[in-house]
């Protein structure tokens, strides 16, 4: 990873934070739809409850990857 200047680091941090916040909304929605469809034992739009949980898990993985990227960028910046 290339060395980031202070301005580039702050810009990247702001972008990652924005994407992180945008992914929290579908995470919550997918998780609660999964719970509701599992409790009611229904499929919503032909999608089973496990698929809703997989979609929420995917959002969690993307958020974790973004956090790791920010940690890596911060460590590279300190060198």
C-alpha positions in Angstrom: 0.0 0.0 0.0 1.4 3.4 -0.9 2.0 6.1 1.6 -0.9 8.5 1.9 -0.6 12.1 2.7 -2.7 13.7 5.4 -5.3 15.0 3.0 -5.5 11.7 1.1 -5.9 9.8 4.3 -8.7 12.0 5.6 -10.5 11.8 2.2 -10.2 8.0 2.2 -11.4 7.9 5.9 -14.4 10.0 5.0 -15.3 7.8 2.0 -14.9 4.6 4.1 -17.0 6.0 6.9 -19.8 7.0 4.4 -19.9 3.5 2.8 -19.8 1.9 6.3 -22.9 3.9 7.3 -24.7 3.2 4.1 -24.2 -0.6 4.6 -25.5 -0.6 8.1 -29.1 0.2 6.9 -29.4 -2.9 4.6 -27.7 -5.0 7.2 -30.4 -4.2 9.8 -33.2 -4.5 7.2 -32.0 -7.9 5.9 -31.5 -9.2 9.4 -35.0 -8.2 10.6 -36.7 -9.5 7.4 -34.9 -12.8 8.0 -36.1 -12.9 11.6 -39.7 -12.0 10.6 -39.9 -14.5 7.7 -38.4 -17.3 9.9 -40.8 -16.7 12.7 -43.8 -16.6 10.4 -42.4 -19.5 8.3 -43.0 -17.6 5.0 -41.0 -16.7 1.9 -40.9 -13.1 0.9 -40.7 -12.8 -2.9 -39.6 -16.4 -3.2 -36.6 -15.8 -0.9 -36.2 -18.1 2.1 -35.2 -16.7 5.5 -31.7 -18.1 5.3 -31.0 -16.0 2.2 -31.9 -12.9 4.1 -29.4 -13.9 6.8 -26.8 -14.6 4.2 -27.3 -11.1 2.7 -26.9 -9.6 6.2 -23.8 -11.6 6.8 -22.4 -10.4 3.4 -22.9 -6.8 4.6 -21.1 -7.6 7.9 -18.2 -9.0 5.9 -17.9 -5.9 3.7 -18.0 -3.7 6.8 -15.2 -5.7 8.4 -13.1 -5.6 5.3 -13.5 -1.8 5.2 -12.5 -1.5 8.8 -9.4 -3.6 8.2 -8.6 -1.4 5.2 -8.7 1.7 7.4 -6.5 0.0 10.1 -4.0 -0.9 7.4 -4.0 2.6 6.0 -3.5 4.1 9.4 -0.6 1.8 10.1 1.0 2.6 6.7 0.6 6.2 7.4 2.5 5.9 10.7 5.5 4.4 9.1 
